[in-house]
Amino acid sequence: MSDPVTPADLERELGVSARKIRDVLRAEYGLLAERGDTRWELTAEQADSVRRALGRG
């Protein structure tokens, strides 16, 4: 199992602001508070979904 990916990881990889990445995540997965989480830790599938949404995957 791989380590979780964060918006900051994707920011460095994609050259897109972490805010834009979090906007994509909220649109697809909802708010963190609704999910009972305090920070985004993405699975490989979720990270790939963000890449596709931003046209980078």
C-alpha positions in Angstrom: 0.0 0.0 0.0 1.4 3.4 -0.9 1.6 6.5 1.3 -1.4 8.9 1.1 -1.0 11.9 -1.3 -1.8 15.4 0.0 -2.9 18.5 -1.9 0.6 19.9 -1.3 2.1 16.8 -3.0 -0.1 17.4 -6.1 0.7 21.1 -6.0 4.4 20.3 -6.5 3.7 17.6 -9.1 1.2 19.5 -11.2 2.2 23.1 -10.7 -1.3 24.0 -9.7 -2.2 25.8 -6.5 -3.2 23.6 -3.6 -6.4 25.8 -3.3 -7.5 24.8 -6.8 -6.7 21.1 -6.0 -8.8 21.4 -2.8 -11.7 23.0 -4.8 -11.7 19.9 -7.1 -11.6 17.6 -4.1 -14.5 19.4 -2.4 -16.6 19.2 -5.6 -16.0 15.5 -6.0 -15.8 14.3 -2.4 -17.4 17.0 -0.2 -16.2 19.1 2.7 -13.7 17.6 5.1 -16.0 18.3 8.0 -18.8 16.4 6.3 -16.4 13.5 6.0 -15.2 13.7 9.6 -11.6 14.4 8.5 -9.3 17.2 9.4 -6.9 17.0 6.4 -6.9 15.6 2.9 -5.0 12.4 2.6 -5.8 10.9 -0.8 -5.6 7.4 -2.1 -3.9 6.8 -5.5 -7.3 6.7 -7.1 -8.4 10.0 -5.6 -5.1 11.6 -6.7 -5.6 10.3 -10.2 -9.1 11.7 -10.2 -7.7 15.2 -9.4 -5.1 14.8 -12.1 -7.8 14.0 -14.7 -10.0 16.8 -13.5 -7.1 19.3 -14.0 -6.3 17.8 -17.4 -3.0 16.4 -16.2 -3.6 12.7 -16.1 
